[in-house]
Structures are given as structure tokens and as C-alpha cells.
Amino acid sequence: MPSLSPSLVIVVIFTYFAALLFISWLTSRKADSFGYFLGNKKSPWFVVAFGLLGDSLSGITFISVPGAVLLTNFGYLQVVFGYFFGYMVISQVLLPLYYKLNLTSIYSFLGKQLGQHAAYIGSFYFIISRLVGAAGRLFIASTALHIFVFGPLNIPLNLSIAIVIGLILGYTFKGGIKTLVWTDFFQSFFLLLGVVLSIAAILQHWDISISTAVQKISQSQYAKIFEWDINAKGNFFKSFIGGIFIAASMSGMDQNMMQKNLSCKSLGEAQKNMYTFSFVMLFVNVFFLALGALLYLYADAMQLNLPMDENTGKIITDKVFPTMALGSLGVFAGIAFILGLTAATFSSADSVLATLTTSFCIDFLKQNTDQETPRNKKIRQTVHISFAIILLVLVIGAQLLSSKAMIDQILTLAGYTYGPLIGLFSFCILKSKSKIANKYMYTICLLSPMITYFIQLKLPSFTGGFELGHSIIVLNGILTFIGLTLFSHKNNIKYG
């Protein structure tokens, strides 16, 4: 039985939400288009850096990464090591370019270099990637809230999801990035507080010290980080290189992550933000993996029953943390989990709504971010609400994908949807004097993910078990770049 009553959980959630509304009210007063899209270029870099943690970690990290330790041990760190170097690429290559061109939508860079159709393609892949990714993240968090909060109150799952998205819509609707920079800072704090308090709760119930916990983890099978089997999906080189490309694309070529960076006062401050963020992210992920190891070690020591799939008889890893936090570790752990999960839930979707709106309004509707007319405001708000509705439909549909760790599904999906972005951005940077006909550009960016999927599907049978793993994104990006290069021709126009 859950250790927290639904009424207590609802009080915690709505108190938290009230705080977000207050922050929204403070920051969104007199907010115009410039404030919505770029925070008036006044966002403090350290606030952005800390706020990016919540946006990057989200509900997937909070629930799925600890649970996935059962399947991959500490192997996820191999990808995180790659993230670190990917963030350096963003700091040294992409951010200077974005600031030089004074961009609001980063896909405008593609438009300046290859024509408006390139901006359409970039924005399209971003919209698809972020919608589906956000749906997966929100589904995990919303399901956990439903099981332990809304379900006992006889509220249907789909209505639970609608409530969560409705709450997010409430505080992002007006202020956009100007508000999100500060709400994400607030939410990152509670997300990290949730994982720290959860670890503390396990230590308290197990009656062990921090040093003993470290020793137990280091001596367990979960402490394994590196996988050197070249055929394995989680091979170090595949994971590390894939991590570099995932970070460079899912952050540096992603409007959701870059829009906050572009709201900093200057390039120098944006770069300080990324340097700080990259170091902190590395250590934070260690805490999440340590939490996962402690959950399984504690469950084994106390002979606890973990959530099982009735059809396969396997442990449902994404339900391990919420089940234990709200059912086995006491009220303290339950409140810590709810605070962290609530922060993760809201931070995983609030920025998405604002940045999807930005990308669509600028790249497709050609809105001027410096002009706040009644018509532009109405269009922006309509688009914002429309994306909230689309996200609701996708989150409900994400139930079809809930059979395995969602973190793995999200990263796999990223390999197919962000690969063309890597190819396009690389082509524009490395082949700045070239151009390509629209028909070839569309065809290549559509075929590359399809060819990548076919190779990933057939490769193990032809190579005796070799899998691409997270290096799917590398192959996809290379195929896109090669295709664009082969069908391009010289052009005298330069970007910048």
C-alpha cells in the first residue's frame, strides 16, 4: 500500500504549482514578443545553466535512469561522457555561430545558408522529435502520478494526463522564455532535491552510512560502467561517440535547449552557461545511477517484490522507483519522490510548448519577434494551445511504447530524427559555399533515416550480432551529409 494518501500528494502538487504560477506572474508582467521568444536578452547565465538541468534530465531521467540500472548497470555513464564533449562542441562551434547571426530560431541558420526549405526541414524534424520525446517523458511521469494519486481518486489515466498538461499550459502561456528561465531554475532545484532526499531515505531505512552505501554499490554488479564487446549495443565506443552526437544534436541543434542560451546577454555568458552545465550534468547523472543501484540492492536485502509484467514475467524497470518510493520507504521518501517527479514532469514539457511555438511561428509563419501586434499575439497563443492539445494526444498514445525503459526508446528515436539535423548543420558549416536543390534536400533528409533503420535492422544477422546501439545517430548524420554533398553544387553565398 502507498505510504502517502492521495490528498496529501495533491496538496504537495498544487502547492508546488501555486509557486510556479507566482513565478510566472512575477516574470510575465508586461511580457511582449521579445520577452516570450528571447527573455529580452537579459537571462543570467547561471540561472540558465541550472535551469537547463531540469529540462535535460526531465521525468525520463528521474524515473527511467534509476530503473534501467537493472539492465545496463552504470553503462549509461558511457553516453554521459560523450555528452560532456558534445557540449564543448556546442560552446565552441554552434553558439558563436548563432550569436553572430543574431538568431531567434536556430533553424533560420539553415534558411540563410540553403534557402527557406532547409529551415522548414530543420524545424519539422525538431517539432517531430520534441513532440514525441516530450510525450514519452510526460507519459512516464503522468502514469506514476496516476497510479499513486489520481487513480485512487477514480480519475481516469487520460484525464490525469490532461490535468498535468493543463497545469503546464497555465504558467507558460503568457511569459514564454522570460518565465521559463526562472521556473526551470526553481524546478531543477526540486528535481535534484528529490533524488538526494530519496537516497537519504534509503540510507535511513536500511540504517547504513554514506560510506557503506558507496562500498555496497562499488562491490555490486551494478557498478560496471564499460562494455568492451564490440557487438554489444552498449559498447563503449558506440555509446561514447553516440553521446557526443546526441548532445550536439539534441542540445546544440535543438530549439528547446538553444533558445534559453540565446536569451543570455552575450556569447561569453552563454558559453559560461554551457561549461557549467556540462560539468554539473556529469555529476548529477552519477547520483541518479547511484540511486538506481541502491534501490535494487535495498529491495534484494529486504526481499521486496518489484513490479512485474504479467505477460513476460520481467521487472518493469520504469515502475521500480515510484513503487518503492511511495510504497516501501515511508512518508519522507514519498514526499521527496513527489517533489522530484512533479518538478521533472513540469520541466519536461513546459519549455517544449514555448519552443515549439517559437519554431513554428518564426520558421513557418514568419513572425517578427520584435513586433508585438494584437494579431501576432493571438496567433502565438493559438499555436501554443494547439501544441498542448497535440502533446496531450501523443502522451495518451505513448501507452503503446511503455513495454521497456523509456530512456532507451527516447535515445533510439533521437538517432532517427536528429540525424538529418546533424547532416544539415554539418553541411552548412563545412560546405558553406555549396547549395542543393530543394527536391534533393527533401529526398535525402527523408531517405537517410529510412536507410539507417534498414541497416540497423539487418546488420546483426550479417555480422554475427553487431548492433549500432546509440551510434545510429552517427550513421544517420553521415548518410545525410554524404547525400547532400553528392547532390550539391558550388555557390558564392556565404553565411554570416
C-alpha positions as CSV (number, residue, x, y, z in Angstrom):
1,M,0.0,0.0,0.0
2,P,1.2,3.5,-0.7
3,S,2.6,5.3,2.2
4,L,1.1,8.6,1.2
5,S,-2.5,9.5,1.0
6,P,-3.7,10.9,-2.4
7,S,-5.0,14.0,-0.6
8,L,-1.5,14.7,0.9
9,V,0.1,14.3,-2.6
10,I,-2.5,16.6,-4.2
11,V,-1.7,19.3,-1.6
12,V,2.1,18.9,-2.4
13,I,1.5,19.1,-6.1
14,F,-0.8,22.1,-6.1
15,T,1.3,24.0,-3.6
16,Y,4.2,23.4,-5.9
17,F,2.1,24.6,-8.9
18,A,1.0,27.7,-7.0
19,A,4.7,28.6,-6.6
20,L,5.1,28.2,-10.3
21,L,2.1,30.4,-11.0
22,F,3.6,33.1,-8.7
23,I,6.9,33.0,-10.5
24,S,5.0,33.2,-13.8
25,W,3.1,36.2,-12.6
26,L,6.3,38.0,-11.5
27,T,8.2,37.3,-14.7
28,S,5.5,37.7,-17.3
29,R,4.2,41.1,-16.4
30,K,4.4,43.3,-19.5
31,A,5.8,40.4,-21.5
32,D,5.9,41.1,-25.2
33,S,7.1,39.0,-28.2
34,F,10.8,39.8,-27.4
35,G,10.3,38.6,-23.9
36,Y,8.3,35.5,-24.9
37,F,10.9,34.4,-27.5
38,L,14.2,35.6,-26.0
39,G,13.6,36.8,-22.5
40,N,14.5,40.3,-23.6
41,K,18.1,39.1,-23.8
42,K,18.5,39.5,-20.0
43,S,18.6,36.0,-18.7
44,P,21.5,35.5,-16.1
45,W,23.8,32.8,-17.4
46,F,24.0,30.9,-14.0
47,V,20.2,30.8,-13.8
48,V,20.0,29.4,-17.4
49,A,22.7,26.8,-16.6
50,F,21.0,25.4,-13.5
51,G,17.6,25.6,-15.2
52,L,18.9,23.5,-18.2
53,L,19.4,20.6,-15.8
54,G,15.7,20.2,-15.2
55,D,15.0,20.5,-18.9
56,S,17.6,17.9,-19.8
57,L,17.0,15.4,-17.0
58,S,13.2,15.5,-17.0
59,G,10.9,12.7,-15.9
60,I,12.8,10.2,-18.0
61,T,16.0,10.6,-16.0
62,F,14.2,10.8,-12.7
63,I,12.3,7.5,-13.2
64,S,13.8,5.6,-16.1
65,V,17.5,6.0,-15.5
66,P,17.5,4.6,-11.9
67,G,15.2,1.8,-13.1
68,A,17.4,1.0,-16.1
69,V,20.4,0.2,-13.8
70,L,19.0,-3.3,-13.6
71,L,19.5,-3.8,-17.4
72,T,22.6,-1.7,-18.1
73,N,24.3,-1.2,-14.7
74,F,26.3,2.1,-14.8
75,G,26.7,1.8,-18.6
76,Y,24.6,4.9,-19.2
77,L,27.7,6.9,-18.0
78,Q,29.4,5.9,-21.3
79,V,26.8,8.0,-23.1
80,V,27.1,10.8,-20.5
81,F,30.8,11.0,-21.0
82,G,30.0,11.6,-24.7
83,Y,27.5,14.3,-23.7
84,F,30.3,16.2,-22.0
85,F,32.3,16.5,-25.2
86,G,29.2,17.2,-27.2
87,Y,28.5,20.3,-25.0
88,M,32.0,21.5,-25.7
89,V,31.2,21.4,-29.5
90,I,28.1,23.5,-28.8
91,S,30.1,26.0,-26.8
92,Q,32.9,26.4,-29.3
93,V,31.2,25.9,-32.7
94,L,27.4,26.4,-32.6
95,L,26.9,29.1,-30.0
96,P,29.3,31.5,-31.7
97,L,27.5,30.9,-35.0
98,Y,24.1,31.5,-33.5
99,Y,25.1,34.7,-31.8
100,K,26.9,36.0,-34.9
101,L,23.8,35.7,-36.9
102,N,21.6,37.1,-34.1
103,L,19.1,34.2,-34.3
104,T,15.9,33.5,-32.5
105,S,15.1,30.2,-34.2
106,I,18.3,28.3,-34.8
107,Y,16.8,26.8,-38.0
108,S,16.9,30.3,-39.6
109,F,20.6,29.5,-40.0
110,L,19.7,26.6,-42.3
111,G,17.4,29.0,-44.2
112,K,20.1,31.7,-44.6
113,Q,22.5,29.1,-46.0
114,L,20.4,26.8,-48.1
115,G,17.1,28.6,-48.5
116,Q,13.8,28.6,-46.6
117,H,13.1,25.0,-47.4
118,A,16.1,23.9,-45.3
119,A,14.6,25.9,-42.4
120,Y,11.3,24.0,-42.9
121,I,13.1,20.7,-42.8
122,G,15.1,21.6,-39.7
123,S,12.1,22.9,-37.9
124,F,9.9,19.9,-38.9
125,Y,12.4,17.4,-37.5
126,F,12.7,19.4,-34.3
127,I,8.9,19.6,-33.9
128,I,8.5,15.8,-34.5
129,S,11.5,15.0,-32.3
130,R,10.4,17.2,-29.4
131,L,6.7,16.3,-29.5
132,V,7.4,12.6,-29.5
133,G,10.2,12.9,-26.9
134,A,8.1,15.1,-24.6
135,A,5.2,12.7,-25.0
136,G,7.3,9.8,-23.7
137,R,8.7,11.8,-20.8
138,L,5.3,13.1,-19.8
139,F,3.7,9.6,-20.1
140,I,6.2,8.1,-17.6
141,A,5.7,10.9,-15.1
142,S,1.9,11.2,-15.6
143,T,1.5,7.4,-15.2
144,A,3.3,7.4,-11.9
145,L,1.2,10.3,-10.6
146,H,-1.9,8.4,-11.8
147,I,-1.1,5.2,-10.1
148,F,-0.5,6.8,-6.7
149,V,-2.6,10.0,-6.8
150,F,-5.3,10.3,-9.4
151,G,-6.1,6.6,-9.7
152,P,-7.1,6.1,-6.1
153,L,-9.5,9.1,-6.6
154,N,-11.1,7.2,-9.6
155,I,-9.7,9.8,-12.0
156,P,-9.0,8.1,-15.4
157,L,-5.4,8.0,-16.7
158,N,-6.2,10.1,-19.8
159,L,-7.8,12.8,-17.6
160,S,-4.7,12.6,-15.3
161,I,-2.6,13.4,-18.3
162,A,-4.9,16.2,-19.3
163,I,-4.6,17.7,-15.8
164,V,-0.8,17.7,-15.9
165,I,-0.7,19.3,-19.4
166,G,-3.3,21.8,-18.4
167,L,-1.3,22.9,-15.3
168,I,1.8,23.4,-17.5
169,L,-0.2,25.4,-20.0
170,G,-1.3,27.6,-17.2
171,Y,2.1,29.1,-16.3
172,T,3.8,29.0,-19.8
173,F,1.0,30.6,-21.8
174,K,2.0,34.3,-21.4
175,G,5.6,34.7,-20.5
176,G,7.3,32.1,-22.7
177,I,11.1,32.0,-22.3
178,K,11.1,35.0,-20.0
179,T,9.2,32.9,-17.5
180,L,10.7,29.5,-18.2
181,V,14.3,30.6,-17.4
182,W,13.2,31.1,-13.8
183,T,10.6,28.3,-13.4
184,D,13.2,25.9,-14.7
185,F,15.7,27.1,-12.2
186,F,13.1,26.5,-9.5
187,Q,12.2,23.1,-10.8
188,S,15.8,22.0,-11.2
189,F,16.4,22.6,-7.5
190,F,13.4,20.4,-6.5
191,L,14.3,17.7,-9.0
192,L,17.8,17.4,-7.6
193,L,16.4,17.7,-4.0
194,G,14.1,14.8,-4.8
195,V,16.9,12.5,-5.8
196,V,19.1,13.5,-2.8
197,L,16.3,13.0,-0.3
198,S,15.4,9.7,-1.9
199,I,18.9,8.4,-1.4
200,A,18.8,9.7,2.2
201,A,15.5,7.8,2.7
202,I,17.0,4.6,1.6
203,L,20.1,5.0,3.8
204,Q,17.8,5.8,6.7
205,H,15.5,2.8,6.2
206,W,18.5,0.5,5.6
207,D,20.3,2.0,8.5
208,I,23.6,2.4,6.7
209,S,26.1,5.3,6.3
210,I,27.0,7.0,3.0
211,S,30.4,5.3,3.0
212,T,28.8,1.9,3.5
213,A,26.4,2.7,0.6
214,V,29.3,3.6,-1.6
215,Q,31.0,0.4,-0.7
216,K,27.9,-1.7,-1.4
217,I,27.4,-0.1,-4.8
218,S,31.1,-0.4,-5.8
219,Q,31.1,-4.1,-4.9
220,S,27.9,-4.9,-6.7
221,Q,27.3,-5.9,-10.4
222,Y,25.6,-2.6,-10.9
223,A,29.0,-0.7,-10.7
224,K,30.1,-1.9,-14.1
225,I,30.5,1.1,-16.4
226,F,32.4,0.0,-19.5
227,E,31.2,-2.6,-22.1
228,W,34.0,-3.5,-24.5
229,D,32.2,-6.2,-26.5
230,I,32.1,-4.7,-30.0
231,N,28.9,-6.5,-30.9
232,A,27.0,-5.3,-27.8
233,K,24.5,-2.5,-28.2
234,G,26.0,-0.7,-25.2
235,N,29.7,-1.0,-26.4
236,F,31.8,1.9,-25.1
237,F,32.7,3.4,-28.4
238,K,29.2,3.3,-29.8
239,S,27.8,4.8,-26.6
240,F,30.6,7.5,-26.2
241,I,30.5,8.6,-29.9
242,G,26.7,8.4,-29.9
243,G,26.6,10.5,-26.8
244,I,28.7,13.3,-28.4
245,F,26.4,13.4,-31.4
246,I,23.2,13.1,-29.2
247,A,24.3,16.1,-27.1
248,A,25.4,18.1,-30.1
249,S,22.1,17.5,-31.9
250,M,19.6,17.2,-29.1
251,S,21.0,20.3,-27.4
252,G,23.0,22.3,-29.9
253,M,20.7,21.7,-32.9
254,D,17.6,21.7,-30.8
255,Q,15.5,24.9,-30.4
256,N,14.3,23.8,-27.0
257,M,17.8,23.9,-25.5
258,M,19.3,26.7,-27.5
259,Q,16.5,29.3,-27.1
260,K,17.4,29.7,-23.4
261,N,21.1,30.0,-24.3
262,L,20.2,32.7,-26.8
263,S,18.4,34.6,-24.1
264,C,21.7,35.3,-22.3
265,K,23.1,38.8,-22.5
266,S,26.2,37.8,-24.6
267,L,28.0,34.9,-26.3
268,G,30.5,34.8,-23.4
269,E,27.8,34.4,-20.8
270,A,26.1,31.7,-23.0
271,Q,29.4,29.8,-23.2
272,K,29.9,30.0,-19.4
273,N,26.4,28.6,-19.0
274,M,27.3,25.6,-21.2
275,Y,30.6,24.9,-19.5
276,T,29.0,24.9,-16.1
277,F,26.1,22.9,-17.3
278,S,28.3,20.2,-18.8
279,F,30.3,19.6,-15.6
280,V,27.2,19.6,-13.3
281,M,25.3,17.2,-15.7
282,L,28.1,14.6,-15.4
283,F,27.9,14.5,-11.6
284,V,24.2,14.7,-11.4
285,N,23.8,11.5,-13.6
286,V,26.1,9.7,-11.2
287,F,23.7,10.5,-8.4
288,F,20.8,9.1,-10.5
289,L,22.6,5.9,-11.2
290,A,23.7,5.5,-7.6
291,L,20.0,5.9,-6.6
292,G,19.1,3.1,-9.0
293,A,21.7,0.8,-7.7
294,L,20.6,1.5,-4.1
295,L,17.0,0.8,-5.0
296,Y,17.8,-2.7,-6.3
297,L,20.3,-3.5,-3.5
298,Y,17.8,-2.4,-0.8
299,A,15.0,-4.4,-2.5
300,D,17.2,-7.5,-2.6
301,A,18.3,-7.1,1.0
302,M,14.7,-6.6,2.3
303,Q,13.3,-9.2,-0.2
304,L,10.8,-6.7,-1.6
305,N,8.6,-7.6,-4.5
306,L,9.3,-5.4,-7.5
307,P,6.6,-4.6,-10.2
308,M,6.4,-7.3,-12.8
309,D,5.0,-7.6,-16.3
310,E,2.2,-10.3,-16.1
311,N,2.8,-11.3,-19.7
312,T,6.6,-11.5,-19.7
313,G,7.4,-12.1,-16.1
314,K,10.1,-9.4,-16.2
315,I,10.6,-6.5,-13.9
316,I,9.1,-3.2,-15.2
317,T,12.1,-1.0,-14.6
318,D,10.3,2.3,-15.1
319,K,7.9,1.4,-12.2
320,V,10.6,0.4,-9.7
321,F,11.5,3.8,-8.3
322,P,7.9,5.1,-7.9
323,T,6.7,1.8,-6.4
324,M,9.4,1.7,-3.8
325,A,9.3,5.4,-3.0
326,L,5.6,5.5,-2.5
327,G,5.1,2.1,-1.1
328,S,8.2,0.9,0.8
329,L,10.3,3.8,2.0
330,G,7.9,5.8,4.2
331,V,6.3,9.2,4.0
332,F,9.6,11.1,3.8
333,A,10.7,9.2,0.7
334,G,7.2,9.6,-0.8
335,I,7.2,13.4,-0.4
336,A,10.8,13.6,-1.8
337,F,9.7,11.5,-4.8
338,I,6.6,13.5,-5.5
339,L,8.5,16.8,-5.3
340,G,11.2,15.5,-7.7
341,L,8.7,13.9,-10.0
342,T,6.5,17.0,-10.1
343,A,9.5,19.1,-11.0
344,A,10.6,16.6,-13.6
345,T,7.1,16.4,-15.1
346,F,6.6,20.1,-15.5
347,S,10.2,20.9,-16.6
348,S,10.0,18.2,-19.3
349,A,7.1,19.8,-21.1
350,D,6.9,23.5,-20.2
351,S,9.9,24.6,-22.4
352,V,8.7,22.3,-25.2
353,L,5.5,24.2,-25.6
354,A,7.2,27.6,-25.8
355,T,10.0,26.5,-28.1
356,L,7.7,24.6,-30.5
357,T,5.6,27.7,-30.7
358,T,8.8,29.7,-31.4
359,S,10.0,27.4,-34.2
360,F,6.6,27.2,-35.8
361,C,5.8,31.0,-35.6
362,I,9.2,32.1,-36.9
363,D,10.1,29.3,-39.4
364,F,6.7,28.6,-40.8
365,L,4.6,31.7,-40.1
366,K,7.5,34.2,-40.4
367,Q,6.5,36.2,-37.4
368,N,8.7,39.2,-36.4
369,T,9.9,38.7,-32.8
370,D,10.4,42.4,-32.3
371,Q,6.8,43.4,-33.1
372,E,4.0,42.7,-30.6
373,T,0.8,43.3,-32.5
374,P,-2.6,42.0,-31.4
375,R,-2.7,39.7,-34.4
376,N,0.8,38.3,-33.7
377,K,-0.1,37.7,-30.1
378,K,-3.3,35.9,-30.9
379,I,-1.5,33.7,-33.4
380,R,1.3,32.9,-31.0
381,Q,-1.2,32.0,-28.2
382,T,-3.3,29.8,-30.6
383,V,-0.2,27.9,-31.7
384,H,0.8,27.5,-28.1
385,I,-2.5,26.0,-27.2
386,S,-2.6,23.8,-30.3
387,F,0.7,22.2,-29.4
388,A,-0.6,21.5,-25.9
389,I,-3.5,19.6,-27.5
390,I,-1.2,17.7,-29.9
391,L,1.0,16.8,-27.0
392,L,-2.0,15.5,-25.0
393,V,-2.9,13.2,-27.9
394,L,0.7,11.9,-28.2
395,V,1.1,11.3,-24.4
396,I,-2.1,9.2,-24.5
397,G,-0.7,7.3,-27.5
398,A,2.7,6.7,-25.7
399,Q,1.0,3.9,-23.7
400,L,1.7,1.7,-26.7
401,L,5.5,2.1,-26.1
402,S,5.6,1.5,-22.4
403,S,6.9,-2.1,-22.5
404,K,10.6,-1.2,-21.9
405,A,12.8,1.5,-20.4
406,M,11.6,4.8,-21.9
407,I,15.1,6.3,-21.8
408,D,16.3,3.8,-24.3
409,Q,13.4,4.4,-26.6
410,I,13.9,8.2,-26.5
411,L,17.6,7.9,-27.3
412,T,16.9,5.5,-30.1
413,L,14.2,7.8,-31.6
414,A,16.7,10.6,-31.4
415,G,19.0,8.7,-33.6
416,Y,16.5,8.7,-36.4
417,T,15.0,12.2,-36.0
418,Y,18.1,14.2,-35.1
419,G,20.4,12.5,-37.7
420,P,19.2,14.7,-40.6
421,L,19.7,17.8,-38.4
422,I,23.3,16.8,-37.9
423,G,23.8,16.3,-41.6
424,L,22.1,19.6,-42.5
425,F,24.0,21.7,-39.9
426,S,27.4,20.0,-40.8
427,F,26.8,20.6,-44.5
428,C,26.0,24.3,-43.9
429,I,29.1,24.7,-41.7
430,L,31.6,22.6,-43.7
431,K,30.2,23.3,-47.2
432,S,29.3,27.0,-46.7
433,K,29.8,27.7,-50.4
434,S,27.5,25.0,-51.7
435,K,23.8,24.8,-52.3
436,I,21.4,22.0,-53.2
437,A,18.1,21.8,-55.0
438,N,15.1,21.5,-52.7
439,K,13.8,18.3,-54.2
440,Y,17.2,16.6,-53.5
441,M,17.3,18.0,-50.0
442,Y,13.8,16.8,-49.1
443,T,14.5,13.3,-50.5
444,I,17.9,12.9,-48.8
445,C,16.6,14.0,-45.4
446,L,13.7,11.6,-45.7
447,L,15.7,8.6,-47.0
448,S,18.6,8.8,-44.6
449,P,16.6,7.8,-41.5
450,M,14.9,5.0,-43.5
451,I,18.2,3.6,-44.8
452,T,19.6,3.9,-41.2
453,Y,16.6,1.9,-39.9
454,F,17.1,-0.8,-42.6
455,I,20.8,-1.1,-41.8
456,Q,20.1,-1.3,-38.0
457,L,17.5,-4.0,-38.7
458,K,19.6,-6.2,-40.9
459,L,23.1,-5.6,-39.6
460,P,23.1,-8.1,-36.7
461,S,22.2,-11.0,-39.0
462,F,25.0,-10.2,-41.4
463,T,27.7,-9.5,-38.8
464,G,27.0,-12.2,-36.2
465,G,25.3,-9.9,-33.7
466,F,26.8,-6.5,-34.2
467,E,24.4,-3.7,-33.2
468,L,24.7,0.0,-33.9
469,G,23.3,1.0,-30.5
470,H,23.4,4.7,-29.8
471,S,25.7,5.2,-32.9
472,I,22.5,5.1,-35.0
473,I,22.6,8.9,-34.9
474,V,26.2,9.0,-36.2
475,L,25.3,6.8,-39.2
476,N,22.2,8.8,-39.9
477,G,24.0,12.1,-39.8
478,I,26.8,10.8,-42.1
479,L,24.4,9.4,-44.6
480,T,22.6,12.8,-44.7
481,F,25.8,14.7,-45.1
482,I,27.1,12.5,-47.9
483,G,23.8,12.7,-49.7
484,L,23.7,16.5,-49.5
485,T,27.4,16.7,-50.7
486,L,26.9,14.4,-53.6
487,F,23.9,16.4,-55.0
488,S,25.2,19.9,-54.2
489,H,27.0,22.4,-56.3
490,K,29.1,25.5,-55.7
491,N,27.5,28.7,-54.6
492,N,29.1,32.1,-53.9
493,I,26.8,33.0,-51.0
494,K,28.3,32.7,-47.5
495,Y,26.5,32.7,-44.2
496,G,27.1,35.5,-41.7
